[in-house]
Amino acid sequence: MASKLMAGHWKKTGENLRGSSVLGCGRWRNYGADPNIAEIQIPADGAPRMLGHFACRSSWSCDHCARARVSQTRGWLRGALMPALSVAGLSGALVTFTIAHAYGDDWGDVVDRLYKAFSLFDRRMAKWYRKVGCVGKLKALEAPVGANGLHPHLHVLLTYLAGTDLAELEAAMRSAWSKAVAEVGGKVNEHGFDFKADCVNDYAAKLETSHELASHGTKKARGKGKLLGQLLDRAAIGDTKAGAEWLRAQAALGGKMRFHAGGLPKKLGIPCPSEWEEEPADDEGDGGEKPEPVRITYPQVHHLKATGTTGRAGLAAILRSARSADPARVLRMVAALCAEVDRNDTRAGVIQRFADWTDDHFQRIVDEAGARVLRPDEVPAYIEAKARGFVLGMGEAHGSEAKPAEVAKAQAHDAGHGAGTPLDSSAGHDKQGCSVFEPKRAIAPV
C-alpha cells in the first residue's frame, strides 16, 4: 500500500517524497544477486522473506523495514546498552518531550519546531549533564496521527551515575524545555514534559523502557490516534483520509532518524544499534541439527510484474502464500497477480510493456532519435533502448542479432515496467539494476 500511495502522489504532484525507495523494497534485486530470479527463504522457525532483494530500510514509509529496525534496537537496548550501563555503574532516566499542535498546523513545521527546541534545550543543559555524570543519550522519535494531527515526540534515555539525586535536574529540565519551546514559537501544555528516573534498575523497568523507546505496532497511540502502519491498513481498505494523512506525515517526517545514539555506544564499548545482531539460540539440546530453510524461486520478470503498483499489494500476498513453504502455492499466487495486472492494463489502455517489445522496436526508437527530436513520451523508451545496448545505425544489418544475450538479460531485469512517464524526473537505471519506469498511459511502440 505504501508503494501505491507514493507512486500516486508522484503522478499527481510530481513530488518525490523521502522514503519513496519503498517502491523497490522486496522487488529489485541486489548487486551480485542473480538478476533473473526472485527468491523467497522460509526458515523453519521464522517468517518468509525475500532473499537477495533490495531493502529500503525506511523507518517511516516501509512498515516491514520499520518493524525490523525497531526489533533490532529493542534487542540492542536489552542485550547491549542496559548491561553496559550496569557494569559502568550508571543508570538512566526516560524523558519525553513534545509540543502543542493542531490538525490544521503545517505538520512539517511542528516537527521542525520540536527539533529546534530540543537542540536549544540540549545545549543549555550541558553543565547539568556533566554534573550528574551523563555519558550520552539515546533519542527515539515517535509520530502517531490523531485528532490534533501529527503528534511527534521524543523519548530520550538520559544516562547518569547510579544513586544521583535528580530532583534539581528534573526541575531544571522542565523549565529549560518550556523556555526553548517558547523561543521557537511553540507552546507546551501539561503533556509537554515527562520525567521517569531509574528506568534501567530492575527487570520490569528495563522492559518498560525498552518498550517505550523502541516499539512498533504493539504500542497503541494514545486516545484515538493511529500509528503510520495503522493508517496504511486503513488506506488499504479504501479510507482515503487515512491515505492522505499518511502522505502528509511522510512529507513532514522527511529524513528524520527514528533512533539516534550519538557517541554513547563508543563510550560504553558496545556496538551501535544498527550493528547489533541477536546471538542465535543454542539448539544443542534439541538432539538434532536445525533444518535448512526452504527456498522458492521463480522468474524475476514475473515478480516485478506481480508486485507493481497497478494491482493489489502483491508482495504481501506472495509472502503470505509462502508461509506454507509450498512452491506450487506461491507460483499460483504469482500467476494470479500477473493475470490481474494484465487485466488492469487492458482496462487502463496500457498497450505494451518494455518486456514485450521486440528488438526491432528498440532499434527503431534509437534510429528515430538520430533523425529527429523525440517527443517527451518517447524519451523513456529511448533511454531503455540505450541501456539495453542498442546504438544508432545498427539497423536491419545488425538489428536483433547484435547483442542478443545482453538484450535478453536486460529484459529479464526490467519486465513489468511500462513505456510511460518515469517515476523520477532523472529517468534511467537505478543502482539495483532495474528500470525506474512504471506504466502510466497507453503508448504504442514507435
C-alpha positions in Angstrom: 0.0 0.0 0.0 2.9 2.4 0.8 4.2 1.9 -2.8 0.8 2.7 -4.3 0.5 5.9 -2.2 4.0 7.0 -3.1 3.5 6.4 -6.8 0.1 8.0 -6.8 1.5 11.1 -5.1 4.3 11.5 -7.6 1.9 11.1 -10.6 -0.5 13.7 -9.1 2.0 16.3 -7.8 5.4 15.5 -9.3 6.9 15.5 -5.8 9.3 12.7 -4.9 8.9 12.2 -1.1 11.7 11.0 1.1 11.2 7.3 1.7 9.9 6.6 -1.9 12.5 3.8 -2.2 9.8 1.7 -0.6 8.7 1.2 -4.2 11.6 -1.2 -4.7 11.7 -2.8 -1.3 11.5 -6.6 -1.8 11.2 -6.1 -5.5 14.5 -5.1 -7.0 17.5 -7.4 -6.9 20.7 -6.5 -5.1 24.0 -6.2 -6.8 25.7 -9.6 -7.0 22.4 -11.5 -6.9 21.2 -13.4 -9.9 19.1 -10.8 -11.7 16.9 -13.3 -13.4 15.3 -15.0 -10.4 13.2 -13.9 -7.4 13.9 -15.9 -4.3 12.0 -16.5 -1.1 13.5 -18.0 2.0 11.3 -19.6 4.7 13.2 -20.5 7.9 11.9 -23.4 10.0 11.0 -21.1 12.8 10.5 -17.7 11.1 8.5 -15.7 8.6 9.2 -15.9 4.9 11.4 -13.1 3.5 12.8 -12.1 0.1 16.4 -13.3 -0.3 18.9 -11.2 -2.4 16.4 -8.4 -2.8 16.8 -4.7 -2.1 15.7 -3.5 1.4 14.8 0.2 1.6 15.4 0.4 5.4 13.0 3.3 5.7 11.7 3.7 9.3 8.7 5.7 8.2 7.4 4.7 4.8 8.1 0.9 4.9 6.2 -0.9 7.6 8.3 -4.1 7.1 11.7 -2.3 7.4 10.4 -0.2 10.3 9.5 -3.3 12.3 12.9 -4.9 11.6 14.6 -1.6 12.7 12.6 -1.4 15.9 13.1 -5.0 16.8 16.9 -4.6 16.3 17.0 -1.5 18.5 15.0 -3.2 21.2 17.3 -6.1 21.2 20.3 -3.7 21.4 18.7 -2.0 24.4 18.2 -5.2 26.4 21.3 -7.1 25.2 23.9 -4.4 25.0 23.1 -1.0 26.4 21.4 -1.8 29.7 24.1 -4.5 30.7 26.8 -2.0 29.8 25.2 0.7 31.9 25.0 -1.7 34.9 28.7 -2.6 34.5 29.7 1.1 34.3 27.7 2.0 37.5 25.3 4.1 35.5 21.5 4.3 35.5 19.0 6.0 33.1 16.0 8.3 33.1 13.4 8.2 30.4 12.4 11.8 29.4 9.6 12.6 27.0 9.5 15.9 25.1 6.6 17.2 23.0 4.9 20.5 21.9 1.3 21.6 21.5 -0.1 21.3 17.9 -3.4 21.3 16.0 -4.6 19.3 13.0 -4.6 22.4 10.7 -0.9 23.2 11.5 1.8 22.5 9.0 3.0 19.1 10.2 6.5 19.7 8.9 6.7 22.9 10.9 5.6 21.1 14.0 8.4 18.5 13.6 11.0 21.3 12.9 10.0 23.2 15.9 10.3 20.2 18.1 13.8 19.5 16.9 14.9 23.2 17.1 13.6 23.4 20.6 15.4 20.2 21.6 18.6 21.5 20.1 18.4 24.7 22.2 17.4 22.7 25.3 20.2 20.2 24.9 23.0 22.8 24.6 21.7 24.7 27.7 21.7 21.5 29.8 25.3 20.6 29.1 26.5 21.7 32.6 23.8 19.7 34.2 24.7 16.7 32.2 28.2 16.8 33.4 27.1 17.4 37.0 25.1 14.1 37.1 27.8 12.1 35.2 25.9 11.7 31.9 27.9 9.9 29.2 25.4 10.1 26.5 21.8 9.7 25.4 19.6 7.6 23.2 17.0 9.6 21.3 13.9 8.0 19.8 11.2 9.8 17.7 7.6 8.7 17.5 4.9 10.3 15.4 1.4 8.9 15.5 -1.5 10.8 14.0 -4.6 11.8 16.0 -7.4 14.3 16.1 -4.8 17.1 16.6 -2.8 16.0 13.6 0.7 14.5 13.7 2.0 14.1 17.2 5.8 14.0 17.1 7.5 13.4 20.4 11.0 12.5 21.6 11.8 9.7 24.1 15.3 10.3 25.5 17.2 7.8 27.7 19.5 10.1 29.7 22.4 8.3 31.5 23.7 9.4 34.9 25.7 8.0 37.8 23.6 5.5 39.8 22.3 6.9 43.1 22.4 10.6 42.0 19.6 12.8 43.4 17.7 14.0 40.3 15.2 16.4 41.9 17.1 19.5 40.9 17.9 18.1 37.4 14.2 17.4 36.7 13.1 20.9 37.7 15.9 22.5 35.6 15.0 20.3 32.6 11.3 21.1 32.8 12.0 24.9 33.0 14.6 24.8 30.2 12.2 22.9 27.9 9.4 25.4 28.3 11.7 28.3 27.5 13.2 26.5 24.5 9.8 25.8 23.0 8.6 29.3 23.5 11.7 30.7 21.8 11.0 28.7 18.6 7.4 29.9 18.6 5.7 26.8 20.2 3.7 26.1 23.3 4.0 23.4 26.0 0.9 22.0 27.8 0.7 19.7 30.7 1.8 16.7 28.5 4.9 18.6 27.1 7.4 17.1 29.5 7.6 13.9 31.4 10.5 12.6 33.6 10.9 9.0 34.9 14.0 8.3 36.9 15.9 5.0 37.4 14.4 3.2 34.4 17.1 0.6 34.0 17.5 -0.5 37.6 15.2 -3.6 37.6 13.8 -6.1 35.1 10.3 -4.6 35.0 11.7 -1.1 34.5 14.0 -2.4 31.7 11.1 -4.0 29.9 9.0 -0.9 30.1 11.9 1.4 29.0 12.7 -0.9 26.0 9.0 -0.9 25.0 8.7 2.9 25.3 11.9 3.7 23.4 11.6 1.0 20.7 8.0 0.0 20.0 6.2 -0.5 16.7 2.7 -1.9 16.2 2.4 -3.4 19.7 2.2 0.1 21.3 -1.1 1.8 20.8 -1.2 5.6 20.0 -2.9 7.4 22.8 -6.6 8.3 22.5 -7.9 7.8 19.0 -4.6 8.3 17.4 -3.1 5.9 14.8 0.4 4.8 14.1 1.6 5.1 10.5 1.2 1.4 9.9 -2.4 1.6 11.1 -3.0 4.4 8.6 -1.7 2.2 5.8 -4.1 -0.6 6.9 -7.0 1.8 6.8 -5.9 3.2 3.4 -5.7 -0.4 2.0 -9.5 -0.9 2.6 -10.4 2.4 0.9 -10.0 5.1 3.6 -8.8 8.0 1.5 -8.4 10.3 4.5 -6.0 7.8 6.1 -4.0 7.6 2.9 -3.8 11.4 2.7 -2.7 11.6 6.4 -0.1 9.0 5.8 1.4 11.0 2.9 1.2 14.2 4.9 3.1 12.5 7.7 5.8 11.3 5.3 6.3 14.8 3.9 6.6 16.1 7.5 9.0 13.5 8.8 11.3 13.6 5.8 14.7 12.2 6.6 14.3 12.3 10.4 16.1 9.4 12.2 13.9 7.0 14.1 16.7 6.4 16.6 20.0 8.2 17.4 22.5 7.1 20.0 25.3 9.6 19.2 28.6 8.7 20.9 27.0 6.6 23.7 27.9 3.2 22.2 31.5 4.1 21.7 31.9 5.5 25.2 30.5 2.2 26.6 32.5 0.0 24.3 29.4 -1.6 22.7 28.1 -1.9 19.1 25.9 0.8 17.6 22.1 -0.1 17.4 22.4 -0.5 13.6 25.3 -3.0 14.0 23.5 -5.1 16.6 22.8 -8.8 15.8 21.0 -11.1 18.1 23.0 -14.2 19.0 21.5 -17.4 17.6 19.7 -19.6 20.1 21.5 -22.6 21.3 19.9 -25.7 19.8 22.4 -28.3 21.1 19.8 -29.7 23.5 17.3 -30.4 20.7 19.1 -33.6 19.8 19.4 -32.7 16.1 20.5 -30.2 13.6 18.4 -27.2 12.7 16.6 -27.9 9.4 17.7 -25.9 6.3 15.4 -23.1 5.3 13.1 -23.7 2.4 13.9 -21.7 -0.7 11.4 -21.0 -3.5 12.5 -19.4 -6.8 10.6 -18.1 -9.8 11.4 -15.6 -12.6 12.2 -12.1 -11.6 10.3 -10.9 -14.6 7.1 -12.3 -13.0 8.0 -10.9 -9.6 8.3 -7.3 -10.8 5.0 -7.6 -12.6 3.2 -9.2 -9.7 4.4 -6.6 -7.2 3.9 -3.4 -9.2 1.7 -0.5 -8.1 -1.2 -1.2 -10.5 -2.7 -4.2 -8.7 -3.1 -5.5 -5.2 -0.4 -5.5 -2.5 1.4 -8.2 -4.4 4.5 -8.6 -2.3 2.4 -9.1 0.9 0.2 -11.6 -0.9 3.2 -13.6 -2.2 4.9 -13.7 1.3 1.6 -14.8 2.9 1.3 -17.6 0.4 4.9 -18.7 1.2 4.1 -19.4 4.8 3.0 -22.9 3.8 6.5 -23.5 2.2 4.7 -24.9 -0.8 6.3 -23.8 -4.1 3.2 -24.6 -6.1 1.0 -22.4 -3.9 3.5 -19.5 -4.3 3.6 -19.9 -8.1 -0.2 -19.9 -8.3 -0.3 -16.7 -6.4 2.4 -15.0 -8.6 0.5 -16.2 -11.8 -2.8 -14.8 -10.4 -1.3 -11.5 -9.6 0.3 -11.2 -13.0 -3.0 -12.0 -14.7 -4.7 -9.3 -12.6 -2.1 -6.8 -13.7 -2.8 -7.7 -17.3 -6.5 -7.2 -16.8 -5.9 -3.8 -15.2 -3.6 -2.8 -18.0 -6.2 -3.8 -20.6 -8.9 -1.7 -18.8 -6.4 1.3 -18.5 -5.4 1.1 -22.1 -1.7 0.2 -21.5 -0.7 -1.4 -24.7 2.7 -2.9 -24.1 5.5 -3.0 -21.5 9.2 -2.8 -22.3 9.5 -6.6 -21.6 7.1 -7.2 -24.5 9.0 -5.1 -27.1 10.9 -6.7 -29.8 14.5 -5.8 -30.7 13.2 -4.0 -33.8 11.0 -1.7 -31.7 14.0 -0.7 -29.6 16.3 -0.2 -32.7 13.6 1.9 -34.4 13.3 4.4 -31.5 17.1 4.8 -31.4 17.2 5.4 -35.2 14.3 7.9 -34.8 16.3 9.8 -32.2 19.1 10.2 -34.7 16.8 11.7 -37.3 14.5 14.0 -35.3 13.8 15.4 -31.8 11.9 12.8 -29.8 8.6 13.6 -28.2 8.6 13.7 -24.3 6.6 10.4 -24.2 9.2 8.7 -26.4 12.2 9.6 -24.2 11.7 6.8 -21.6 11.8 4.2 -24.4 14.9 5.7 -25.9 16.7 5.6 -22.6 15.6 2.0 -22.1 16.9 1.1 -25.6 20.3 2.7 -24.9 20.6 0.9 -21.6 20.0 -2.4 -23.4 22.9 -1.9 -25.8 21.1 -0.5 -28.9 23.1 2.1 -30.8 22.4 4.4 -33.8 23.0 2.7 -37.2 22.7 -0.9 -36.2 19.6 -1.1 -38.4 18.5 -4.2 -40.2 22.0 -5.4 -40.9 22.7 -6.0 -37.3 19.3 -5.5 -35.6 18.3 -8.2 -33.3 21.4 -10.2 -33.7 23.7 -7.5 -32.4 23.7 -8.4 -28.7 21.0 -11.0 -28.0 22.4 -12.2 -24.7 22.7 -8.7 -23.3 19.2 -7.7 -24.5 17.6 -10.8 -23.1 19.4 -10.2 -19.8 18.3 -6.6 -19.6 14.7 -7.5 -20.5 14.7 -10.0 -17.6 15.9 -7.2 -15.3 13.1 -5.0 -16.2 10.0 -6.9 -17.0 6.7 -5.3 -16.0 7.9 -1.7 -16.4 5.9 0.4 -18.9 6.8 2.7 -21.6 5.1 5.6 -19.8 6.2 8.6 -17.8 9.1 7.8 -15.5 8.6 7.7 -11.7 11.6 10.1 -11.3 12.4 13.0 -13.5 16.0 11.8 -13.8 15.0 8.8 -15.8 17.5 5.9 -16.1 18.5 2.7 -14.5 18.8 2.7 -10.7 21.5 1.1 -8.6 19.6 -2.1 -8.3 19.8 -2.7 -12.0 16.1 -2.2 -12.6 14.4 0.4 -14.7 12.7 3.2 -12.8 9.7 3.2 -15.2 6.2 2.1 -14.4 3.2 2.1 -16.8 1.1 5.2 -16.7 -0.7 5.6 -20.0 -1.0 3.9 -23.4 2.0 4.4 -25.6 2.4 2.1 -28.6 5.9 1.1 -29.8 7.3 3.6 -32.3 
